[in-house]
Amino acid sequence: MINGYRRISLFKHVIEVPNVPLREDVDVHLVPDEGKQLMNIRIWWNNKKVHSLSLPLQGFRVHF
């Protein structure tokens, strides 16, 4: 859920999510890229991708 600052918290990361109304639920898709050691994060709202970013894979609990 988007907080009052238009952000979500995910695994101790605070992610700003623009263009989504406050207090709306969003879907978060996590796609690990083991080769680049990145976690690709895609945020969807109303069946539209509204934001995507990549963060270092360390800090995420991932089981391959």
PDBQT receptor file of N, H, CA, C and O in Angstrom, charges set to zero:
ATOM      1  N   MET A   1       0.843  -1.168   0.000  1.00  0.00    +0.000 N 
ATOM      2  CA  MET A   1       0.000   0.000   0.000  1.00  0.00    +0.000 C 
ATOM      3  C   MET A   1       0.897   1.243   0.000  1.00  0.00    +0.000 C 
ATOM      4  O   MET A   1       1.899   1.297   0.713  1.00  0.00    +0.000 OA
ATOM      5  N   ILE A   2       0.529   2.222  -0.796  1.00  0.00    +0.000 N 
ATOM      6  H   ILE A   2      -0.285   2.179  -1.375  1.00  0.00    +0.000 HD
ATOM      7  CA  ILE A   2       1.258   3.486  -0.870  1.00  0.00    +0.000 C 
ATOM      8  C   ILE A   2       0.977   4.280   0.396  1.00  0.00    +0.000 C 
ATOM      9  O   ILE A   2      -0.179   4.445   0.785  1.00  0.00    +0.000 OA
ATOM     10  N   ASN A   3       2.038   4.777   1.046  1.00  0.00    +0.000 N 
ATOM     11  H   ASN A   3       2.978   4.643   0.730  1.00  0.00    +0.000 HD
ATOM     12  CA  ASN A   3       1.828   5.548   2.267  1.00  0.00    +0.000 C 
ATOM     13  C   ASN A   3       1.556   7.020   1.950  1.00  0.00    +0.000 C 
ATOM     14  O   ASN A   3       1.428   7.391   0.783  1.00  0.00    +0.000 OA
ATOM     15  N   GLY A   4       1.469   7.840   2.966  1.00  0.00    +0.000 N 
ATOM     16  H   GLY A   4       1.573   7.539   3.914  1.00  0.00    +0.000 HD
ATOM     17  CA  GLY A   4       1.161   9.257   2.789  1.00  0.00    +0.000 C 
ATOM     18  C   GLY A   4       2.248  10.053   2.093  1.00  0.00    +0.000 C 
ATOM     19  O   GLY A   4       2.022  11.196   1.697  1.00  0.00    +0.000 OA
ATOM     20  N   TYR A   5       3.427   9.462   1.939  1.00  0.00    +0.000 N 
ATOM     21  H   TYR A   5       3.611   8.533   2.261  1.00  0.00    +0.000 HD
ATOM     22  CA  TYR A   5       4.542  10.118   1.251  1.00  0.00    +0.000 C 
ATOM     23  C   TYR A   5       4.767   9.548  -0.141  1.00  0.00    +0.000 C 
ATOM     24  O   TYR A   5       5.799   9.815  -0.757  1.00  0.00    +0.000 OA
ATOM     25  N   ARG A   6       3.832   8.777  -0.637  1.00  0.00    +0.000 N 
ATOM     26  H   ARG A   6       2.994   8.559  -0.137  1.00  0.00    +0.000 HD
ATOM     27  CA  ARG A   6       3.905   8.094  -1.936  1.00  0.00    +0.000 C 
ATOM     28  C   ARG A   6       5.094   7.134  -2.006  1.00  0.00    +0.000 C 
ATOM     29  O   ARG A   6       5.823   7.093  -2.996  1.00  0.00    +0.000 OA
ATOM     30  N   ARG A   7       5.269   6.362  -0.926  1.00  0.00    +0.000 N 
ATOM     31  H   ARG A   7       4.676   6.395  -0.122  1.00  0.00    +0.000 HD
ATOM     32  CA  ARG A   7       6.368   5.405  -0.868  1.00  0.00    +0.000 C 
ATOM     33  C   ARG A   7       5.871   4.061  -0.351  1.00  0.00    +0.000 C 
ATOM     34  O   ARG A   7       4.826   3.964   0.292  1.00  0.00    +0.000 OA
ATOM     35  N   ILE A   8       6.652   3.032  -0.652  1.00  0.00    +0.000 N 
ATOM     36  H   ILE A   8       7.501   3.112  -1.174  1.00  0.00    +0.000 HD
ATOM     37  CA  ILE A   8       6.432   1.717  -0.063  1.00  0.00    +0.000 C 
ATOM     38  C   ILE A   8       7.744   1.267   0.564  1.00  0.00    +0.000 C 
ATOM     39  O   ILE A   8       8.815   1.730   0.171  1.00  0.00    +0.000 OA
ATOM     40  N   SER A   9       7.662   0.376   1.527  1.00  0.00    +0.000 N 
ATOM     41  H   SER A   9       6.792   0.000   1.846  1.00  0.00    +0.000 HD
ATOM     42  CA  SER A   9       8.852  -0.226   2.135  1.00  0.00    +0.000 C 
ATOM     43  C   SER A   9       8.910  -1.678   1.706  1.00  0.00    +0.000 C 
ATOM     44  O   SER A   9       7.910  -2.395   1.728  1.00  0.00    +0.000 OA
ATOM     45  N   LEU A  10      10.112  -2.098   1.313  1.00  0.00    +0.000 N 
ATOM     46  H   LEU A  10      10.925  -1.515   1.296  1.00  0.00    +0.000 HD
ATOM     47  CA  LEU A  10      10.293  -3.450   0.809  1.00  0.00    +0.000 C 
ATOM     48  C   LEU A  10      11.676  -3.930   1.215  1.00  0.00    +0.000 C 
ATOM     49  O   LEU A  10      12.676  -3.400   0.731  1.00  0.00    +0.000 OA
ATOM     50  N   PHE A  11      11.753  -4.930   2.099  1.00  0.00    +0.000 N 
ATOM     51  H   PHE A  11      10.940  -5.361   2.492  1.00  0.00    +0.000 HD
ATOM     52  CA  PHE A  11      13.033  -5.461   2.548  1.00  0.00    +0.000 C 
ATOM     53  C   PHE A  11      13.974  -4.348   3.020  1.00  0.00    +0.000 C 
ATOM     54  O   PHE A  11      15.141  -4.314   2.629  1.00  0.00    +0.000 OA
ATOM     55  N   LYS A  12      13.477  -3.458   3.843  1.00  0.00    +0.000 N 
ATOM     56  H   LYS A  12      12.529  -3.486   4.160  1.00  0.00    +0.000 HD
ATOM     57  CA  LYS A  12      14.230  -2.335   4.412  1.00  0.00    +0.000 C 
ATOM     58  C   LYS A  12      14.634  -1.278   3.393  1.00  0.00    +0.000 C 
ATOM     59  O   LYS A  12      15.434  -0.400   3.714  1.00  0.00    +0.000 OA
ATOM     60  N   HIS A  13      14.104  -1.339   2.176  1.00  0.00    +0.000 N 
ATOM     61  H   HIS A  13      13.454  -2.052   1.916  1.00  0.00    +0.000 HD
ATOM     62  CA  HIS A  13      14.318  -0.307   1.168  1.00  0.00    +0.000 C 
ATOM     63  C   HIS A  13      13.045   0.532   1.102  1.00  0.00    +0.000 C 
ATOM     64  O   HIS A  13      11.938  -0.006   1.128  1.00  0.00    +0.000 OA
ATOM     65  N   VAL A  14      13.204   1.835   1.018  1.00  0.00    +0.000 N 
ATOM     66  H   VAL A  14      14.103   2.272   0.997  1.00  0.00    +0.000 HD
ATOM     67  CA  VAL A  14      12.060   2.728   0.848  1.00  0.00    +0.000 C 
ATOM     68  C   VAL A  14      12.055   3.150  -0.618  1.00  0.00    +0.000 C 
ATOM     69  O   VAL A  14      13.034   3.699  -1.124  1.00  0.00    +0.000 OA
ATOM     70  N   ILE A  15      10.934   2.884  -1.292  1.00  0.00    +0.000 N 
ATOM     71  H   ILE A  15      10.138   2.438  -0.881  1.00  0.00    +0.000 HD
ATOM     72  CA  ILE A  15      10.835   3.114  -2.736  1.00  0.00    +0.000 C 
ATOM     73  C   ILE A  15       9.733   4.124  -2.995  1.00  0.00    +0.000 C 
ATOM     74  O   ILE A  15       8.590   3.932  -2.579  1.00  0.00    +0.000 OA
ATOM     75  N   GLU A  16      10.085   5.206  -3.689  1.00  0.00    +0.000 N 
ATOM     76  H   GLU A  16      11.013   5.361  -4.026  1.00  0.00    +0.000 HD
ATOM     77  CA  GLU A  16       9.095   6.210  -4.061  1.00  0.00    +0.000 C 
ATOM     78  C   GLU A  16       8.318   5.712  -5.281  1.00  0.00    +0.000 C 
ATOM     79  O   GLU A  16       8.899   5.207  -6.242  1.00  0.00    +0.000 OA
ATOM     80  N   VAL A  17       7.002   5.863  -5.221  1.00  0.00    +0.000 N 
ATOM     81  H   VAL A  17       6.530   6.273  -4.440  1.00  0.00    +0.000 HD
ATOM     82  CA  VAL A  17       6.140   5.399  -6.307  1.00  0.00    +0.000 C 
ATOM     83  C   VAL A  17       5.317   6.584  -6.802  1.00  0.00    +0.000 C 
ATOM     84  O   VAL A  17       4.308   6.932  -6.189  1.00  0.00    +0.000 OA
ATOM     85  N   PRO A  18       5.738   7.211  -7.911  1.00  0.00    +0.000 N 
ATOM     86  CA  PRO A  18       5.008   8.377  -8.422  1.00  0.00    +0.000 C 
ATOM     87  C   PRO A  18       3.724   7.979  -9.146  1.00  0.00    +0.000 C 
ATOM     88  O   PRO A  18       3.559   6.831  -9.557  1.00  0.00    +0.000 OA
ATOM     89  N   ASN A  19       2.841   8.923  -9.290  1.00  0.00    +0.000 N 
ATOM     90  H   ASN A  19       2.976   9.856  -8.956  1.00  0.00    +0.000 HD
ATOM     91  CA  ASN A  19       1.626   8.782 -10.107  1.00  0.00    +0.000 C 
ATOM     92  C   ASN A  19       0.637   7.742  -9.613  1.00  0.00    +0.000 C 
ATOM     93  O   ASN A  19      -0.149   7.218 -10.402  1.00  0.00    +0.000 OA
ATOM     94  N   VAL A  20       0.659   7.433  -8.323  1.00  0.00    +0.000 N 
ATOM     95  H   VAL A  20       1.297   7.859  -7.682  1.00  0.00    +0.000 HD
ATOM     96  CA  VAL A  20      -0.321   6.519  -7.735  1.00  0.00    +0.000 C 
ATOM     97  C   VAL A  20      -0.965   7.256  -6.563  1.00  0.00    +0.000 C 
ATOM     98  O   VAL A  20      -0.253   7.813  -5.727  1.00  0.00    +0.000 OA
ATOM     99  N   PRO A  21      -2.296   7.271  -6.486  1.00  0.00    +0.000 N 
ATOM    100  CA  PRO A  21      -2.953   7.954  -5.366  1.00  0.00    +0.000 C 
ATOM    101  C   PRO A  21      -2.539   7.365  -4.014  1.00  0.00    +0.000 C 
ATOM    102  O   PRO A  21      -2.200   6.186  -3.909  1.00  0.00    +0.000 OA
ATOM    103  N   LEU A  22      -2.576   8.201  -3.003  1.00  0.00    +0.000 N 
ATOM    104  H   LEU A  22      -2.851   9.159  -3.089  1.00  0.00    +0.000 HD
ATOM    105  CA  LEU A  22      -2.226   7.778  -1.653  1.00  0.00    +0.000 C 
ATOM    106  C   LEU A  22      -3.135   6.652  -1.183  1.00  0.00    +0.000 C 
ATOM    107  O   LEU A  22      -4.318   6.605  -1.521  1.00  0.00    +0.000 OA
ATOM    108  N   ARG A  23      -2.562   5.747  -0.399  1.00  0.00    +0.000 N 
ATOM    109  H   ARG A  23      -1.601   5.785  -0.124  1.00  0.00    +0.000 HD
ATOM    110  CA  ARG A  23      -3.268   4.639   0.247  1.00  0.00    +0.000 C 
ATOM    111  C   ARG A  23      -3.856   3.616  -0.733  1.00  0.00    +0.000 C 
ATOM    112  O   ARG A  23      -4.756   2.857  -0.375  1.00  0.00    +0.000 OA
ATOM    113  N   GLU A  24      -3.352   3.599  -1.949  1.00  0.00    +0.000 N 
ATOM    114  H   GLU A  24      -2.621   4.216  -2.240  1.00  0.00    +0.000 HD
ATOM    115  CA  GLU A  24      -3.792   2.600  -2.930  1.00  0.00    +0.000 C 
ATOM    116  C   GLU A  24      -2.894   1.372  -2.826  1.00  0.00    +0.000 C 
ATOM    117  O   GLU A  24      -1.706   1.490  -2.526  1.00  0.00    +0.000 OA
ATOM    118  N   ASP A  25      -3.460   0.204  -3.070  1.00  0.00    +0.000 N 
ATOM    119  H   ASP A  25      -4.425   0.108  -3.313  1.00  0.00    +0.000 HD
ATOM    120  CA  ASP A  25      -2.683  -1.034  -3.118  1.00  0.00    +0.000 C 
ATOM    121  C   ASP A  25      -1.990  -1.145  -4.467  1.00  0.00    +0.000 C 
ATOM    122  O   ASP A  25      -2.560  -0.792  -5.499  1.00  0.00    +0.000 OA
ATOM    123  N   VAL A  26      -0.760  -1.636  -4.451  1.00  0.00    +0.000 N 
ATOM    124  H   VAL A  26      -0.297  -1.922  -3.612  1.00  0.00    +0.000 HD
ATOM    125  CA  VAL A  26      -0.011  -1.872  -5.682  1.00  0.00    +0.000 C 
ATOM    126  C   VAL A  26       0.474  -3.315  -5.684  1.00  0.00    +0.000 C 
ATOM    127  O   VAL A  26       0.559  -3.951  -4.633  1.00  0.00    +0.000 OA
ATOM    128  N   ASP A  27       0.786  -3.820  -6.852  1.00  0.00    +0.000 N 
ATOM    129  H   ASP A  27       0.717  -3.303  -7.705  1.00  0.00    +0.000 HD
ATOM    130  CA  ASP A  27       1.387  -5.142  -7.001  1.00  0.00    +0.000 C 
ATOM    131  C   ASP A  27       2.872  -4.950  -7.240  1.00  0.00    +0.000 C 
ATOM    132  O   ASP A  27       3.273  -4.104  -8.039  1.00  0.00    +0.000 OA
ATOM    133  N   VAL A  28       3.690  -5.734  -6.548  1.00  0.00    +0.000 N 
ATOM    134  H   VAL A  28       3.365  -6.422  -5.899  1.00  0.00    +0.000 HD
ATOM    135  CA  VAL A  28       5.141  -5.649  -6.680  1.00  0.00    +0.000 C 
ATOM    136  C   VAL A  28       5.640  -6.969  -7.256  1.00  0.00    +0.000 C 
ATOM    137  O   VAL A  28       5.384  -8.034  -6.696  1.00  0.00    +0.000 OA
ATOM    138  N   HIS A  29       6.347  -6.893  -8.368  1.00  0.00    +0.000 N 
ATOM    139  H   HIS A  29       6.555  -6.028  -8.823  1.00  0.00    +0.000 HD
ATOM    140  CA  HIS A  29       6.924  -8.069  -9.009  1.00  0.00    +0.000 C 
ATOM    141  C   HIS A  29       8.430  -7.995  -8.830  1.00  0.00    +0.000 C 
ATOM    142  O   HIS A  29       9.055  -7.010  -9.224  1.00  0.00    +0.000 OA
ATOM    143  N   LEU A  30       9.014  -9.024  -8.242  1.00  0.00    +0.000 N 
ATOM    144  H   LEU A  30       8.506  -9.824  -7.923  1.00  0.00    +0.000 HD
ATOM    145  CA  LEU A  30      10.453  -9.095  -8.022  1.00  0.00    +0.000 C 
ATOM    146  C   LEU A  30      11.057 -10.099  -8.990  1.00  0.00    +0.000 C 
ATOM    147  O   LEU A  30      10.625 -11.249  -9.055  1.00  0.00    +0.000 OA
ATOM    148  N   VAL A  31      12.059  -9.658  -9.742  1.00  0.00    +0.000 N 
ATOM    149  H   VAL A  31      12.411  -8.723  -9.689  1.00  0.00    +0.000 HD
ATOM    150  CA  VAL A  31      12.719 -10.520 -10.714  1.00  0.00    +0.000 C 
ATOM    151  C   VAL A  31      14.224 -10.467 -10.459  1.00  0.00    +0.000 C 
ATOM    152  O   VAL A  31      14.877  -9.492 -10.830  1.00  0.00    +0.000 OA
ATOM    153  N   PRO A  32      14.785 -11.511  -9.826  1.00  0.00    +0.000 N 
ATOM    154  CA  PRO A  32      16.223 -11.494  -9.557  1.00  0.00    +0.000 C 
ATOM    155  C   PRO A  32      17.029 -11.731 -10.831  1.00  0.00    +0.000 C 
ATOM    156  O   PRO A  32      16.657 -12.548 -11.673  1.00  0.00    +0.000 OA
ATOM    157  N   ASP A  33      18.135 -11.006 -10.956  1.00  0.00    +0.000 N 
ATOM    158  H   ASP A  33      18.438 -10.343 -10.271  1.00  0.00    +0.000 HD
ATOM    159  CA  ASP A  33      19.082 -11.200 -12.049  1.00  0.00    +0.000 C 
ATOM    160  C   ASP A  33      20.395 -11.636 -11.405  1.00  0.00    +0.000 C 
ATOM    161  O   ASP A  33      21.217 -10.810 -11.008  1.00  0.00    +0.000 OA
ATOM    162  N   GLU A  34      20.571 -12.945 -11.312  1.00  0.00    +0.000 N 
ATOM    163  H   GLU A  34      19.903 -13.616 -11.635  1.00  0.00    +0.000 HD
ATOM    164  CA  GLU A  34      21.719 -13.513 -10.611  1.00  0.00    +0.000 C 
ATOM    165  C   GLU A  34      23.038 -13.136 -11.290  1.00  0.00    +0.000 C 
ATOM    166  O   GLU A  34      24.042 -12.932 -10.608  1.00  0.00    +0.000 OA
ATOM    167  N   GLY A  35      23.049 -13.042 -12.608  1.00  0.00    +0.000 N 
ATOM    168  H   GLY A  35      22.233 -13.208 -13.162  1.00  0.00    +0.000 HD
ATOM    169  CA  GLY A  35      24.270 -12.711 -13.338  1.00  0.00    +0.000 C 
ATOM    170  C   GLY A  35      24.781 -11.314 -13.035  1.00  0.00    +0.000 C 
ATOM    171  O   GLY A  35      25.986 -11.107 -12.893  1.00  0.00    +0.000 OA
ATOM    172  N   LYS A  36      23.874 -10.359 -12.937  1.00  0.00    +0.000 N 
ATOM    173  H   LYS A  36      22.895 -10.527 -13.053  1.00  0.00    +0.000 HD
ATOM    174  CA  LYS A  36      24.256  -8.970 -12.647  1.00  0.00    +0.000 C 
ATOM    175  C   LYS A  36      24.165  -8.637 -11.170  1.00  0.00    +0.000 C 
ATOM    176  O   LYS A  36      24.503  -7.525 -10.763  1.00  0.00    +0.000 OA
ATOM    177  N   GLN A  37      23.709  -9.596 -10.355  1.00  0.00    +0.000 N 
ATOM    178  H   GLN A  37      23.434 -10.499 -10.686  1.00  0.00    +0.000 HD
ATOM    179  CA  GLN A  37      23.532  -9.399  -8.917  1.00  0.00    +0.000 C 
ATOM    180  C   GLN A  37      22.590  -8.224  -8.623  1.00  0.00    +0.000 C 
ATOM    181  O   GLN A  37      22.861  -7.389  -7.761  1.00  0.00    +0.000 OA
ATOM    182  N   LEU A  38      21.474  -8.186  -9.366  1.00  0.00    +0.000 N 
ATOM    183  H   LEU A  38      21.253  -8.865 -10.067  1.00  0.00    +0.000 HD
ATOM    184  CA  LEU A  38      20.470  -7.142  -9.193  1.00  0.00    +0.000 C 
ATOM    185  C   LEU A  38      19.099  -7.752  -8.957  1.00  0.00    +0.000 C 
ATOM    186  O   LEU A  38      18.815  -8.867  -9.395  1.00  0.00    +0.000 OA
ATOM    187  N   MET A  39      18.264  -7.015  -8.268  1.00  0.00    +0.000 N 
ATOM    188  H   MET A  39      18.494  -6.109  -7.912  1.00  0.00    +0.000 HD
ATOM    189  CA  MET A  39      16.854  -7.360  -8.120  1.00  0.00    +0.000 C 
ATOM    190  C   MET A  39      16.067  -6.323  -8.910  1.00  0.00    +0.000 C 
ATOM    191  O   MET A  39      16.065  -5.141  -8.567  1.00  0.00    +0.000 OA
ATOM    192  N   ASN A  40      15.406  -6.769  -9.958  1.00  0.00    +0.000 N 
ATOM    193  H   ASN A  40      15.407  -7.729 -10.236  1.00  0.00    +0.000 HD
ATOM    194  CA  ASN A  40      14.559  -5.882 -10.745  1.00  0.00    +0.000 C 
ATOM    195  C   ASN A  40      13.191  -5.833 -10.078  1.00  0.00    +0.000 C 
ATOM    196  O   ASN A  40      12.565  -6.867  -9.844  1.00  0.00    +0.000 OA
ATOM    197  N   ILE A  41      12.738  -4.633  -9.778  1.00  0.00    +0.000 N 
ATOM    198  H   ILE A  41      13.246  -3.793  -9.968  1.00  0.00    +0.000 HD
ATOM    199  CA  ILE A  41      11.467  -4.432  -9.078  1.00  0.00    +0.000 C 
ATOM    200  C   ILE A  41      10.534  -3.684 -10.017  1.00  0.00    +0.000 C 
ATOM    201  O   ILE A  41      10.871  -2.621 -10.539  1.00  0.00    +0.000 OA
ATOM    202  N   ARG A  42       9.360  -4.258 -10.220  1.00  0.00    +0.000 N 
ATOM    203  H   ARG A  42       9.086  -5.121  -9.796  1.00  0.00    +0.000 HD
ATOM    204  CA  ARG A  42       8.349  -3.643 -11.090  1.00  0.00    +0.000 C 
ATOM    205  C   ARG A  42       7.086  -3.444 -10.276  1.00  0.00    +0.000 C 
ATOM    206  O   ARG A  42       6.596  -4.377  -9.639  1.00  0.00    +0.000 OA
ATOM    207  N   ILE A  43       6.566  -2.245 -10.296  1.00  0.00    +0.000 N 
ATOM    208  H   ILE A  43       6.964  -1.487 -10.813  1.00  0.00    +0.000 HD
ATOM    209  CA  ILE A  43       5.394  -1.896  -9.492  1.00  0.00    +0.000 C 
ATOM    210  C   ILE A  43       4.242  -1.599 -10.432  1.00  0.00    +0.000 C 
ATOM    211  O   ILE A  43       4.352  -0.783 -11.348  1.00  0.00    +0.000 OA
ATOM    212  N   TRP A  44       3.126  -2.287 -10.181  1.00  0.00    +0.000 N 
ATOM    213  H   TRP A  44       3.036  -2.949  -9.437  1.00  0.00    +0.000 HD
ATOM    214  CA  TRP A  44       1.937  -2.194 -11.025  1.00  0.00    +0.000 C 
ATOM    215  C   TRP A  44       0.769  -1.647 -10.219  1.00  0.00    +0.000 C 
ATOM    216  O   TRP A  44       0.609  -1.959  -9.039  1.00  0.00    +0.000 OA
ATOM    217  N   TRP A  45      -0.048  -0.824 -10.877  1.00  0.00    +0.000 N 
ATOM    218  H   TRP A  45       0.082  -0.570 -11.836  1.00  0.00    +0.000 HD
ATOM    219  CA  TRP A  45      -1.284  -0.304 -10.284  1.00  0.00    +0.000 C 
ATOM    220  C   TRP A  45      -2.323  -0.212 -11.398  1.00  0.00    +0.000 C 
ATOM    221  O   TRP A  45      -2.044   0.314 -12.475  1.00  0.00    +0.000 OA
ATOM    222  N   ASN A  46      -3.505  -0.720 -11.134  1.00  0.00    +0.000 N 
ATOM    223  H   ASN A  46      -3.731  -1.148 -10.258  1.00  0.00    +0.000 HD
ATOM    224  CA  ASN A  46      -4.595  -0.732 -12.132  1.00  0.00    +0.000 C 
ATOM    225  C   ASN A  46      -4.150  -1.371 -13.452  1.00  0.00    +0.000 C 
ATOM    226  O   ASN A  46      -4.432  -0.843 -14.527  1.00  0.00    +0.000 OA
ATOM    227  N   ASN A  47      -3.463  -2.494 -13.363  1.00  0.00    +0.000 N 
ATOM    228  H   ASN A  47      -3.234  -2.923 -12.489  1.00  0.00    +0.000 HD
ATOM    229  CA  ASN A  47      -2.998  -3.254 -14.534  1.00  0.00    +0.000 C 
ATOM    230  C   ASN A  47      -2.040  -2.477 -15.428  1.00  0.00    +0.000 C 
ATOM    231  O   ASN A  47      -1.923  -2.776 -16.617  1.00  0.00    +0.000 OA
ATOM    232  N   LYS A  48      -1.350  -1.479 -14.866  1.00  0.00    +0.000 N 
ATOM    233  H   LYS A  48      -1.445  -1.236 -13.901  1.00  0.00    +0.000 HD
ATOM    234  CA  LYS A  48      -0.345  -0.720 -15.614  1.00  0.00    +0.000 C 
ATOM    235  C   LYS A  48       0.937  -0.669 -14.801  1.00  0.00    +0.000 C 
ATOM    236  O   LYS A  48       0.906  -0.486 -13.584  1.00  0.00    +0.000 OA
ATOM    237  N   LYS A  49       2.059  -0.832 -15.480  1.00  0.00    +0.000 N 
ATOM    238  H   LYS A  49       2.084  -0.981 -16.469  1.00  0.00    +0.000 HD
ATOM    239  CA  LYS A  49       3.341  -0.692 -14.793  1.00  0.00    +0.000 C 
ATOM    240  C   LYS A  49       3.589   0.792 -14.565  1.00  0.00    +0.000 C 
ATOM    241  O   LYS A  49       3.666   1.565 -15.520  1.00  0.00    +0.000 OA
ATOM    242  N   VAL A  50       3.713   1.190 -13.301  1.00  0.00    +0.000 N 
ATOM    243  H   VAL A  50       3.650   0.561 -12.526  1.00  0.00    +0.000 HD
ATOM    244  CA  VAL A  50       3.868   2.603 -12.969  1.00  0.00    +0.000 C 
ATOM    245  C   VAL A  50       5.293   2.961 -12.567  1.00  0.00    +0.000 C 
ATOM    246  O   VAL A  50       5.651   4.139 -12.555  1.00  0.00    +0.000 OA
ATOM    247  N   HIS A  51       6.116   1.957 -12.237  1.00  0.00    +0.000 N 
ATOM    248  H   HIS A  51       5.825   1.001 -12.247  1.00  0.00    +0.000 HD
ATOM    249  CA  HIS A  51       7.483   2.251 -11.832  1.00  0.00    +0.000 C 
ATOM    250  C   HIS A  51       8.314   0.969 -11.897  1.00  0.00    +0.000 C 
ATOM    251  O   HIS A  51       7.808  -0.126 -11.653  1.00  0.00    +0.000 OA
ATOM    252  N   SER A  52       9.579   1.122 -12.225  1.00  0.00    +0.000 N 
ATOM    253  H   SER A  52       9.990   2.012 -12.424  1.00  0.00    +0.000 HD
ATOM    254  CA  SER A  52      10.500  -0.019 -12.175  1.00  0.00    +0.000 C 
ATOM    255  C   SER A  52      11.875   0.500 -11.783  1.00  0.00    +0.000 C 
ATOM    256  O   SER A  52      12.245   1.628 -12.106  1.00  0.00    +0.000 OA
ATOM    257  N   LEU A  53      12.620  -0.337 -11.086  1.00  0.00    +0.000 N 
ATOM    258  H   LEU A  53      12.319  -1.254 -10.824  1.00  0.00    +0.000 HD
ATOM    259  CA  LEU A  53      13.960   0.008 -10.663  1.00  0.00    +0.000 C 
ATOM    260  C   LEU A  53      14.733  -1.262 -10.377  1.00  0.00    +0.000 C 
ATOM    261  O   LEU A  53      14.161  -2.346 -10.269  1.00  0.00    +0.000 OA
ATOM    262  N   SER A  54      16.040  -1.111 -10.255  1.00  0.00    +0.000 N 
ATOM    263  H   SER A  54      16.505  -0.230 -10.342  1.00  0.00    +0.000 HD
ATOM    264  CA  SER A  54      16.909  -2.232  -9.914  1.00  0.00    +0.000 C 
ATOM    265  C   SER A  54      17.713  -1.865  -8.685  1.00  0.00    +0.000 C 
ATOM    266  O   SER A  54      18.224  -0.751  -8.568  1.00  0.00    +0.000 OA
ATOM    267  N   LEU A  55      17.819  -2.820  -7.764  1.00  0.00    +0.000 N 
ATOM    268  H   LEU A  55      17.404  -3.725  -7.859  1.00  0.00    +0.000 HD
ATOM    269  CA  LEU A  55      18.593  -2.640  -6.550  1.00  0.00    +0.000 C 
ATOM    270  C   LEU A  55      19.564  -3.806  -6.422  1.00  0.00    +0.000 C 
ATOM    271  O   LEU A  55      19.329  -4.868  -6.998  1.00  0.00    +0.000 OA
ATOM    272  N   PRO A  56      20.658  -3.623  -5.673  1.00  0.00    +0.000 N 
ATOM    273  CA  PRO A  56      21.596  -4.739  -5.475  1.00  0.00    +0.000 C 
ATOM    274  C   PRO A  56      20.893  -5.947  -4.860  1.00  0.00    +0.000 C 
ATOM    275  O   PRO A  56      20.045  -5.805  -3.979  1.00  0.00    +0.000 OA
ATOM    276  N   LEU A  57      21.253  -7.118  -5.329  1.00  0.00    +0.000 N 
ATOM    277  H   LEU A  57      21.942  -7.233  -6.045  1.00  0.00    +0.000 HD
ATOM    278  CA  LEU A  57      20.613  -8.355  -4.886  1.00  0.00    +0.000 C 
ATOM    279  C   LEU A  57      20.857  -8.626  -3.407  1.00  0.00    +0.000 C 
ATOM    280  O   LEU A  57      19.995  -9.190  -2.733  1.00  0.00    +0.000 OA
ATOM    281  N   GLN A  58      22.018  -8.232  -2.895  1.00  0.00    +0.000 N 
ATOM    282  H   GLN A  58      22.718  -7.774  -3.443  1.00  0.00    +0.000 HD
ATOM    283  CA  GLN A  58      22.279  -8.436  -1.475  1.00  0.00    +0.000 C 
ATOM    284  C   GLN A  58      21.286  -7.596  -0.671  1.00  0.00    +0.000 C 
ATOM    285  O   GLN A  58      20.959  -6.472  -1.052  1.00  0.00    +0.000 OA
ATOM    286  N   GLY A  59      20.828  -8.136   0.405  1.00  0.00    +0.000 N 
ATOM    287  H   GLY A  59      21.093  -9.049   0.713  1.00  0.00    +0.000 HD
ATOM    288  CA  GLY A  59      19.807  -7.466   1.199  1.00  0.00    +0.000 C 
ATOM    289  C   GLY A  59      18.417  -8.045   0.945  1.00  0.00    +0.000 C 
ATOM    290  O   GLY A  59      17.486  -7.776   1.703  1.00  0.00    +0.000 OA
ATOM    291  N   PHE A  60      18.273  -8.836  -0.113  1.00  0.00    +0.000 N 
ATOM    292  H   PHE A  60      19.030  -9.055  -0.729  1.00  0.00    +0.000 HD
ATOM    293  CA  PHE A  60      17.018  -9.519  -0.403  1.00  0.00    +0.000 C 
ATOM    294  C   PHE A  60      17.207 -10.995  -0.079  1.00  0.00    +0.000 C 
ATOM    295  O   PHE A  60      18.270 -11.558  -0.341  1.00  0.00    +0.000 OA
ATOM    296  N   ARG A  61      16.207 -11.609   0.476  1.00  0.00    +0.000 N 
ATOM    297  H   ARG A  61      15.344 -11.152   0.689  1.00  0.00    +0.000 HD
ATOM    298  CA  ARG A  61      16.258 -13.049   0.724  1.00  0.00    +0.000 C 
ATOM    299  C   ARG A  61      15.727 -13.758  -0.512  1.00  0.00    +0.000 C 
ATOM    300  O   ARG A  61      14.522 -13.779  -0.762  1.00  0.00    +0.000 OA
ATOM    301  N   VAL A  62      16.632 -14.334  -1.274  1.00  0.00    +0.000 N 
ATOM    302  H   VAL A  62      17.611 -14.317  -1.071  1.00  0.00    +0.000 HD
ATOM    303  CA  VAL A  62      16.266 -14.986  -2.529  1.00  0.00    +0.000 C 
ATOM    304  C   VAL A  62      16.757 -16.422  -2.489  1.00  0.00    +0.000 C 
ATOM    305  O   VAL A  62      17.906 -16.682  -2.132  1.00  0.00    +0.000 OA
ATOM    306  N   HIS A  63      15.898 -17.341  -2.851  1.00  0.00    +0.000 N 
ATOM    307  H   HIS A  63      14.965 -17.130  -3.141  1.00  0.00    +0.000 HD
ATOM    308  CA  HIS A  63      16.255 -18.755  -2.938  1.00  0.00    +0.000 C 
ATOM    309  C   HIS A  63      16.123 -19.194  -4.381  1.00  0.00    +0.000 C 
ATOM    310  O   HIS A  63      15.037 -19.142  -4.958  1.00  0.00    +0.000 OA
ATOM    311  N   PHE A  64      17.224 -19.625  -4.959  1.00  0.00    +0.000 N 
ATOM    312  H   PHE A  64      18.107 -19.668  -4.491  1.00  0.00    +0.000 HD
ATOM    313  CA  PHE A  64      17.202 -20.058  -6.362  1.00  0.00    +0.000 C 
ATOM    314  C   PHE A  64      16.976 -21.543  -6.446  1.00  0.00    +0.000 C 
ATOM    315  O   PHE A  64      16.925 -22.098  -7.543  1.00  0.00    +0.000 OA
TER     316      PHE A  64
